[in-house]
């Protein structure tokens, strides 16, 4: 029987999520890759335990994580049931709906019909009564924003989620969504955008909206799926995401330009006494609007490496300038 470490709250930092009462760990763990039905259960289980032992209280899922879709929720449900159930009140579990899940007109996007049915399925797969955070996984260009937001409000009122969030919404749509949710009495807790040294779209307006609206943020793929680590510096390893048929990082995305920048960034990281992955995480967490960096992992060491980032989160001005120069070269 798993017993968590008594020191689990000692190393982690917890940051307030926007203007809410909820704090999230500075490092959270996502189950997009390496927790599906195709992955060894023992490794998935060991990573969840290690994460929790290191103070990672937040685990991020979505209806479609796997493969096959839904299987990451089943894996997490099974770990929860067997060993983590008595820690439920120490965990923040999130899931999402937005991408394709089942055939027909009600199996994706942002209708009330899809969101509510999908959450019911997710709760069933995980064997829990509620999630802590439920997200609209992507903006739907056709469904009225009012419908999607009122479905989120309904979900909170029905007790199936404690908070709601949005993912990958543009700055303008985020402001609109936030206003609608506030008017309904269910404030938007959090936004989940992609953000890393290699993808900086949120700097063009979204961060300002999050600050003004009091919404927290959790940045996904802060390591650019592994490109901002030492993994690809000498080619594509056989067990890496880029070499797996179901991996979302395709070999053609491992470009010479990215690898060469990663190599130069690693030199800066070394001078900070950090790994490249740690510097990349510290870099996304440098914003006052940043609540959490949402990492992925395929082995325990990735989680340990990420949590050790917290030993040095500060940057000198010349380090930031050198990083800018490297990224724009
Ligand atoms: P990262 O950018 O953190 O990439 C994680 C991958 O990087 C790992 O699987 C591993 O690759 C590699 N890695 C991590 N640490 C190290 C290290 N120290 N040394 C070498 N390699 C390392 O995040 P993800 O892309 O996995 O996304 C994280 C989470 O974000 C997801 O699980 C999901 O919860 C969320 N997400 C949300 C989306 C949305 O639309 N809202 C979309 C995508 C993700 P390898 O497996 O090859 O070993």
Boltz pocket constraint, residues with backbone or C-beta under 6 A from the ligand:
constraints:
  - pocket:
      binder: B
      contacts: [[A, 29], [A, 30], [A, 31], [A, 32], [A, 33], [A, 34], [A, 60], [A, 61], [A, 137], [A, 167], [A, 168], [A, 192], [A, 219], [A, 220], [A, 221], [A, 222], [A, 223], [A, 224], [A, 225], [A, 226], [A, 227], [A, 229], [A, 230], [A, 231], [A, 239], [A, 240], [A, 241], [A, 242], [A, 277], [A, 294], [A, 295], [A, 296], [A, 297], [A, 298], [A, 299], [A, 301], [A, 302], [A, 303], [A, 305], [A, 306]]
      max_distance: 6.0
